[in-house]
Amino acid sequence: MLQAGEPCPASAPTHAPTEACGGVCVSADYTGALAEARALATDDGRTAASLDVLLGLLRTGGAAARLLGERGIGAAKIEAVAPKVHCETNLELSGLECEAQSIAQKVGARQTSSLHLLLAVLRVGGSGTDALRRIGHDPGKVRALVLRALTGPGPSADRRTGRAPIGQASAAAEENDRSVGVDSQVDAVTSTPERSSESQPAAAELNLRQTAEEVGWELLPVESPRTPVLHREREVGRVLDLLQAKTPRVIAIVGEPGSGRTALLAALSAASGEKPLAPVGDLGAMTSPGALLHALHRRAPLCAPIVLDGAAWLGPEDSDGPLQLLCTMNAGRRWVVTVTPADVRRIEIAAPDLVTSLETVVLPPLAPSLLLEIVEAGLEAMAEATGVGFAPEVCAALVRLAPRYPSERAQPGRALVIAEVAAARAARLGKTMVSETGVAEVVADAAAVPVSQLLRDDDDRFRNFEDRLRERVVGHDQARSRIAAALRRSYVGFRGHRPLASFLLLGPTGVGKTETARAIAEALFDGESALVRIDLSEYSEPHAVARLIGSPPGYVGHENGGQLTESIRRRPASVVLFDEIEKAHREVLLTLLQVLEDGRLTDGRGRTVDFSASAIVMTSNLGSECYRRSRSPAVSTIQALARSRLPPELWNRIDEVLCYAPLAESELGAIVAHLAVESSRRLHAERGISFEIDASVVAQVLQSEPDRSLGARPLRRAFERLVESPLATEIVSGRLRRGARLGLHCDARGRLQTTGLP
């Protein structure tokens, strides 16, 4: 495969002698391991088990034995625990062989080796994996090592067993190359197979740089990804199949940044036995994207696919890049590009004819268990590259804390970025190991939350969730209990891919609906900075949907993104507050359906935004008139009124509809006391002065605002007039100095009096 202009290399030598076996090319260590397994089983008078195959691999030697030996797994250790292992009787070696050959085919290997057989043993499980556990090795980690050896970047003789170069040049192709002006240097490389393979990368890079210089573009050297490609066998196999298909096509590897698109290219290079060169870098303004694509097409032999890592070739709107890609493809050129879903939509608009020949290979999101395995393999590769190790608990901490890290990268890229920054910090501080605390510090610095909160045990967090809500929300005990119960269900895994929870809070103004959203953000994500507040009274027109999710390309303001989608893309772990939902236009409300049902939303650029780590809180004054007519109206009456005003599709997707009744006099007094504590805390942080109030101050504040129809909000204004204004006058006059501790009370005439506290 050609990276942005690399000529076709000669076939790479295989790592071991091969022999024909039922029409399938296999290595000597593969056949030797199977023969040894059969012999071991025959000696014991039973059928072969996966333990016998594991011992056969270790005794025969080869790539699998070397990999296991590097981890301290030898035949002697396995033999010592073999008597304690129960050998399965239902294993058929023919089925195991088929599994190994299937793995080899999926990763594009030219022959089936002992590494493929070892991976098949680890997938099947049974006595082989049981023996590994008994000697203290996790089979999952061993499996990750094998997959990394087969697909990961870096020099490895065992990975240079791939297919022959894609599409050997025919006479017609060579004639086409000459007709479009291929250099004599490229012709010499493709027509002389006995030429030294070591000289080919240098010659290809020289030719690539000459091409770039002629068109006035710069090449940026890019290192191969350090992260191995795991659980992408299907995608690798599909790309290889498309490359070998007779009809040339544009192959688009589609995924969000951080999903592993570039690492997949490294796996393709490993599968075909070729050394990846630097892809085309900066696409400046010196020429058009189409001019570069045309130059690369002319310089490179037609048999070699050209890989473009990134979508810079798309250029700005109305660029000639997509059209030139289509023209060169019609001339017989194969292209491999890495794009995002939004880039695919741009291609559909810019070059509709190209869409019919565009083959997409989508990288879907990974399951949590697979994500853990990939991140763990990435940490091992990063430790080897940086010399900084990672504690065993770091992998789980990265997956857990990654949604709180402000970034637009997808997983596993987001988790590995955090790990890389943590490793750099550890190296700067002279540490040799990254701990869970080090990961939390990186996330805390980026998200502006305390490290202690991130390190809190999640079980304890959700066990005491109601108590944390009670610290800020006064009254509404039943509502707090139902909120905590819904979030606990999500935490233990009942929610699927939906948001953590969705709540609709109904009730009159000033009863604590918005404060509940703030309390949920603090209890879940350790700070109000995780609260995304959207006032839906500003979205009363149908075109306001564009403000929420962003305008499509070509419209005014499309570069700004959406108020909702951009916030969640940067910080998925958030509480989204939709305030005054009844004032939004119906089209805006219907946009929320896929958020509540599928936990995702497509923005104006075609990007999918994941809401599965977010909680949704909606507030409304619907039904508040019922409280004016009756102090305790029926909850069903309020809910029926709200239901009649909202789309039934939206109503049916809300987890909990909660009614907030007006606050009692005692609850309003508790709110005044809470206001005093918060005010004293702010004053102490600013001036070093603190104060306490007694019941007379609370009574005076309540008396000064007798209208209870507005809830608790007027009490804040009364507290500011009665308490904060006199204290501010005393401070600026110099009568109150830093370090003062005051006790406040009201006399019979309602005036504020102060006394010193020890």
N, C-alpha and C positions, 0 to 999 in steps of 0.2 A: 504494500500500500504506500502511496506517495503522500508525504506531508508537504502541501503547498509547493509542489514543483520538483519533488524527488524522483529521479529516474527509476525504472524497474530494476531491482537487484537480482543477482543470480540466486539460485536455490541455496538455502542454508543447509549445512550438513546436519544430519540427525545425531542425537546424543548417544545412541546405542544401536548395535546391529539389529536389523529387523528381519522377520520371517513371515511368510504367508500363513495365515491360520483362518480357514473358512472364508477366504476372500477379504479378510480384514488385516491390515498391516499392524503388527504388534511388536513390542520390543522384547529383547531376550530376558530382561529381568521380570517382565510381566509373565511370560510363559514359565520361567523357572520358579516363580513364586506359586503359581497354580499347581505345578507338578509336585513341589514340596508339600503343599497343603494336602493334595490327594494322598501322598505317601504317609503323612502323619496320621490322617484319618484311617487309612488301611491298617497301619500298625496297631491302632487301638480298636479295630473291628467295628467301626461306625462310619456314618456319612460325614463328609467334610463340613466344618462349621466355620464361622467368620474368625474364630480364634486361630484355626489352622492356617487360614489365609494370611492373617497378621504375622504369625510366626514364619510362614513361608516368605513373606516380604522381607523380614528382618534377616533370615538366614541366607537368602539368595543374594542380597546386596542390591545396589542400584540406587536410583534417585530417591525412592521412598525410604529405604534403609538409611541413607545419608541424612535425610530430613529428620527422621525420628531420632537418629543417633545424636544430632545436634541438640536435641531437647532431652537427652539422657534416657531415651527409651531404647533398650536393647533386648536381644532375644533372651538373655539370661534372666532379666527381670520378669518378662512375660512367662517364661517357663516356671519360675518360682511360684507364681500365683495361679498357674493353669489348673492344678488339682482342685482349687476352690471355686473354679468357674464352671457353671452348668452350660454345656455345649448344646446349642439348639439342634434339632433333628429335622427341621423343615426347610433348611437352606439348600438351594440348588446352585451349584457353581455356575451352571449355564446362565441362570438369571443374574448372578453377580457379574459375569462376563458381559452380558448385555448392558447392564447398568454402567460398567466402566467404559464400554465402547460408546454408549450414548453420551456420557460426560465428555469423552474425547471429541466426539463430533460436535457437540454444542460449543466447545471452546475453540473449535477450528484446528485441532491437532491433526498432524499427518499420520500419526500412529498412536496406538493405545499403549501407555507406559505403566510402570508400577505406581506412579503417582495417581493416575486415574483409577487404578484398582484399589489403592488405599482409600481414596475418597469414596468409592462405592462401598467399601467395608464400613466406613464411618457413617454413611447414610443409612445403610441397612440396620446397623446397631447389633444387638445380640451379645454373644460371648466376647467378641473382639473389643467392643467398647466397654464391656464390664471389666475386662482385664486391664484396660487403660485406667479406669477409675480406681481399681484396687492398688495400682502402683502410684497413685497420686496425680494423675494427669486428667484434665478435663477433655473429653472427646470433642466438645464444641470448639475449644481453642485449637486442638490439633487439626480439626477440619478447616478452621480459618487459615492455619499455616499452609495447608495443602493447597487451598484455593488461591492463596497469595502466591505460592510458588508457580501455580499454573497460569495465573492471569495478572499478577502484579508487575509493576515496572521494575527495571533494574536488570543487571546481567544475570542470567541463569541459563546454563546449557540445557536444562530440562524443559525450558519453555521454548527453545528454538527448534521445536519439532512440528511447526505449523505447516500449513498448506504451501504448495508452490506459489510463486507470485501470481497474483490474480491476472487472468487474461493474457497469456503469452502472445506476443505480437505476431500476427499472421503477415503473409506477404502483402495483403491489401492494407493492413494497418501500417506496415512500414512504409508503403507507398504514400499513404495519407500523411504520415509524419514528415516525409521529405517534402510533400507538396505544401505543407504549412510552415516549413522553415525550421525543422528541428536541427539543432547544432550537430556538427560532426562528433563532438564529444559525447553527446547523448546517444547517437547511433552506435559509437564504439562500445558504450556500456551495454546496450541492449543486444548487440549482435555478437558479443564475445563472452560466452558463459564461463569460460575457464579463467576469466580475469579474477584477481584476488578480491574476495569479499570485503577485506579490511579497507580497501581503497575506495569502495563505492560510496559510503556515507560522506567522505570528504569531497569526492567528486560531485556528488549530488548537492551538497551544501554550497560548493563553489558555484555550480550552475545556477542554483536558486538565488544566490546573492548577486550574480551577474544580471540575472533577469530583473531583480528588484532595483538594481542600480540603473538599469536602462529605462525603467518606467518611473524612476525617481521616488521609490518608496523604501521605507526602512524595515529591516527585519529585526525583531526583538528576540533574543535567545530566551527560550522558555524551558524550564526543567520538566522532566517527566513527573507526573503526579506520584506522590509517595504513598497514596492510599490504594491498597489492593482492591480489585473489583470482585466483590462477592455477590452471589445471588442475582447475577445478571447474565446467567448462561443463555437464557432464552433470547435476550436482546443481542448478545454477541453472535449467536448462531444465526439470527435473522439478518443481521448486517452482512455476515459472510455469505449467506445465501443470495442476498440481493446483489452483492458484488460479483458473484459468479454467474448470475443470470445472463442470458444472451443479450437481452435488450438493455442498453444503457439507461440508467435512471439517476435522479438526484436523491440521495439517501439523507434524510433529515433526522438526526438524533434529537428528540424533543424532550426538554426537561427544564425546570427552573434552575437558576444559578445555585450551585451547591449540591445538585442532585446526583452528580457523578458523570456528567457528559464527557469531560476531558479525560477522566480516568478510564472511561469505556474506550476511548480512542487508544489509550495505552494498551488496553487489553487486546484490541484488534491488532496492534503492532506486534504484541507478543505472540498472538495466535498465528500470524503470518511470518514470524521470524525476522522482522525487519526492525531496524533501529529508527525510532521516530526523530525527525529533525525539527528545527524550530518552525512553528507555523507562522503565517504572515501576521505581522503585528499592526503597527499604527497605519490606519488608512487615512492619510492626510489629505490636504486639499490640492496637492500637486497634480493629481490626475483623478479620473473618475473610477469608481469601483469596477465598472465594466471594462475599462482599459487594462486594469491589472488582471482580471479574470481572462481576458483575451490573450494577454502576454503569457500568462502561465499555461494556458491551453496550447499556445504555439510552441513553447519551449519544452514541454513535457511530452514524453511518448504517449501515444493514444492508449496503450494498454494499461497505463498506470492511473488509478483513481487519485484525484487530488482532494486533500482534506483541508477544510477551512474551519478552524476552531474559533467559534465566535461568529456573530452576525454582522460584523463591520462591513462585510461585502454588500449588505443591503443598502448601505449609505443612507442619505436623507430621503425624504419623500420624492417621488418621481425620479429616483436614481435609475441608471441603466444597468445596475448589477443583476437583478433578477432576469431581465431580458437577455443579457449576455450569457447568463447561466443556461437559459433555455436554448440559445443558439448553439453553444458549444456542446450541449447534451445531444442535440439533433445531429451534430457532426460525429457522434460516437464517444463523447467524453463522459466518464463517470465522475460524480462529485459526492463527497461526504461532508455534510455541514452539521454544526451543532447550533440549535436555535431554541428559543423559548416558545411557548404557545402563542404569545403575542406576535412573535416574528412570523409564525406560520400564517397568521391572519394578515399580516402585512404582505406576505408573498401572494396570498389569495387576491388581494386588491391590486397589487402592482403588476402581477403576471398571471392572470387566470389560466392561461394555457400551460403554465409550468405546473399547476396543481395536479393535472392529470398524470404527470410523470413523476410526481413527488411521492416518495415512499417514506412514511414516518415510522420511526422506531421510538416509542414513547417510554420514558423511564417513570413508572408509577411510584407513588409514595410507598415506603417500606413499612412492614409490620413492626411493632415495637421489638419483638424478639430478634428479628433480622437486623434491625437498626443497631441494637446493642452489639451484635456480633461484628458488624461492619466498623462501628466506632472503636471497638476493642482492637481489631486488626489495624486500623489506622493509627491508634496510639502506639502499637508495637513498632510500626514503621517509623513514626515520628520520633520515638525514643532512640531508635538506631541512628537516625539522621542528626538529632540534636545532642545526644549524650545525656539527656535528662529523662529520668524514669517517671512512671506514673503509678501511683498507689492503686491497689485492686479496686477500691471503691470509686475511683475517679470516673470510670466508664458510666456507671449508673447515674452519677451526679451530673455528668455532661448531658445525658439524655433528659434528665429531669429538669435541669435548669436552662437548657438551651432556649425554650420558648420565651424566657424572660430576658433574653439578650437582644438588644435592639439591632436588628440586621434584616436585610432582605434576602439572605441566603436560605435555601431549603436545607433539610436534613439529608445526609449526614454532614454537609458542608458547614452548617452553623455550629454544630458541636465541635468539629475539628478546628474551626477558627478559634473558638474559646480555648481549646487545648493548646493550640500553638501560641496564643498570647500568654497563657499560664506558664508554658515551658520557657518562653522568653523572659518572663518576670522572674521565674525561679533561677535561671542562669544569671540574670543581672544581680540577684541577691546572693549568689554563690551557693544555691541549693542544688542538690542532685536529684530531688524527687518532688513531683507535683502531687499535692494531697487534695482531698475534697475541699478543704478550706481555701487552697490556692485557686481552685476553679470558682468557688463562690465569691472570692474577692474580685476576680475579673468581671463576673456578671454583675456584682454589686456596684462596681465603679461605673460600668456602662449604663446600668439601669437606675442608678441613684437610689438604691435601697440599702438598708443596713445588712452587713454580712451575717450578723446573728440571726436575723429573720430568715435568710435563705437557708441557713444550716439547721433550722428548726425541723424536728421530726414531723413528717406529714401526718402520721397517725395521730400524734398528739395535737397537731393543728386542727384536724377535723373532729377529734374527740371533744375538744373544748371550743368548738366553733360558736356555739350559742353564747358562751360567756364573752367571747371577743366581740360579738355583735352587741351584747348588752352594755359594753363599755361606752358605746357611742349612741345607740338607739334606745330611747326611753319609751317604755310601754310596748304594746304590740307583741306580747309574749308568744301568742299562737303563730303569728307571722314569722317571727324569728325561728321558731321551732321547725316550721315547714321549709323555710329557706335552708336551714342547716341540713335537714333530711334530704332535700333534693341534691345538694352539693355532695353529701356523703355517698349517695347512689352513684354519682358520676365518678367520684374518687376511686371507688372499689371496682369500677369497670363496667357498669351497667349501661352507660350512655351510648356506646358505639362511637360513631364519628360525629355526633351532634355536638353543639356547644355544651359546656359544663352544666349549664342550666339556663332556663329562660323564665323570667318573672314579669308579671304585670301587676303593678301596685296601684290600687284605686283608693281615692279618698280626697277630702278637701285639702286646701292649701295649708302648709305649715304644720303637718302632722308627722313628718319624718320620712317621706318617701325618698327624696333625694339623699338625705343623710344615710338611709339604708344602703343605697348604692355605694356611697363613700365607705361605709363600714365594711361592705363585702370586699371592696378593692383592697382595703387595708388588711382584712383578715385572710384573704386568699393570696394576695401578691405583695403584702408588706408595705403598702404605701398608696396614697392617693394619686401618685404619679402614674399608676396603672389604670386610672379611670379615664375613659374616652367619653366625653359628654357631647351629645348632639341635641341641640334644641330644635325639635321638629316643627315648632311654630314658624321657623324660617323656611320650611319646605312645603308650603301650602299650594304650590303650583306644580303641574305635572313635569315641567322641564327641570325641576329641582333635583330630579334623580341624578342628573349629570354631576351635580355638586357632591352627591353622596358617593358615587362610584367612579367619577371622572368622566370627562368628555372623550368621545372617540377621537382617534388621530385625524387631524385636519380641522377640527373645531377649535374655537377660541378657548384657551385655557387647558387644552388637553395635556400639556406638559406638566401641570401641577398635580395631577392625580385626584383621587376622591378623598373627601374629608374622612370617610369611614375606612375605605380600603387601604389607604396609605398608612393610617395609624396602626392597623392590625398587621400589615405586612412587616412593619418595622418592629412591632412588639406584639406577638400573638397572644401572650398571656396578659390579658386585659379584661376589665369590666366595661362593657359598652352600655352607656346610659342614654336611652332615647327618651328625652323629657317632653311631656305634653304631646303624647302620641296621637291624641284625637284631633290635633290641629294640622296634621300632615295630610297631603293629598293621597288619594287612594293608590295612585301609581307608585308613590314612595313606599307605602305600606306593603304593597305586593312584592316589592324588591326584597323585603326581608324574609320572604317565604323560604327561599333556598338556604338562607342563613340558619333559620330555626329547624329546618328539616334535614339538610345534608351537611350543615356546618361549613359551608363554603359560599363564596360569592365571586362572580366574574366581574372584573372592573372594566372600565372603558377601553383599556388597551388589550383586553382579552386575557389578562392574567387571572389565575385562580387564587383567591385569598382564602386561607384556612382559618376557620373560626372555632376549631375543635378545642383549643386551649383557652377560649374566652367564655365569659358569662354575660348574658344579656339581661338587662333590667330596663323595663318600660314603665313610665309613670303616666297617670292620667287623672284629671279631675272629674271624669265621668262618674255620675252617681252622687256627687257631693251635695246636690240639691236635696237628696233624700235625708241627709243629716240635718238640713235646715228645718225640715218638716217634722222629723222625729229624732230623738236623741239616740235611739238604738234601732235603726231600721233593719229589716231582714237582709242578710248577706245575699240571698238569692235574688232579691229585688235589685240590689245594686249591680250584681253581675249580669242580670238580664238586661238592664239598661245599657251597660257597657257593651254587651255582646251585640245589641241591635245597632250600635254605632260603628263597629269594626267589621272588616271583612271576615266572613266565617272561616276562610282558609287560614287566616292569621290566628284567629282565636283558637282554632283546633290544634295549633302547633305550640302553644304556650304551655310550659310545664306546670306553673302554679299561678293562679289568679288570687291575689290577696287584697283584702279590704282593710284600710287603715281608718279607724274611727277617730273622732276628735279626742284630744288628750284631756284627761281629768286634771283637776286643780293640783293635786299632789304631783302628778307627772310634769306639769308645767313648772312647779317649784323645783323639781329635780333638774330640769333643763337649765333653770337660772343658776343653780349651784354648779352645773357643769360648765356654763359660760364663764363663771368666776374662776374656776380652776384653769381653764384654757387661757383666759386673759392674764392671770397671774403668771402662768408659765411663760407667755410671750414677753411680759414686762421684765421678768427676771432674766431672760436671755438677752434682752436689749439693754436694760439699765441696772441689773443686779438688785432689783426691788421686787419683793413679793408681798402678797396680802391674802387675807382670809375674810370671808363674810359670815355673818350669822343669820338667823332666821328673820330678823327684822328687815334686813336688806332684801331678802327674797320676797317677803310680804309687800314691801314698798314697791318693788319692781312689778309684781303682779297687780297691785292696786293702780299703778299709773297707766296700765294698759288693760282696761276692763273688757274690751271687745274680744270675745273668744272665737268669733267666726273666722278670724284670720290665722288662727293657730299660734304657733310659737314664734313666728318671725318677728312680730312687733316687740316681743320681749327683748330681743337683741338690741333694738334701738333704745328701748327704755333703760337697759343696763348700761349702754354707752353714755346716755345723758346723766344717769344718777351716779354712776361709779367711776367710769373711765375719764370723763371730762374733769371732775374735781381733782382727781389724782394727777392728770396731765398738767393742770394749773399749778399744783404744788411742786411738781418736778421742775418745770421750766423756771419757776421763781427761785429755785435753789433751796427750798425748805425740806425737800426730800432728797437724800443722797444715796449713793450706791451702798448696798448692804442693809438697807432698812427693811424691817419686817413689820407689817401693819395688820391690825385687826379692825375691820370695818363694821359699823352698825348704824342704824338710823334712830334719831331721837323721835319724840312724840310729834314733832312737826314735819317729819319725813325728810330731814336734812341729814346728809352723810357726816358721820363722826369717825375719827381715826384714833386708835390707841396703839402704842408700840408693843410688839411681841418680843419675848426673849429669843 
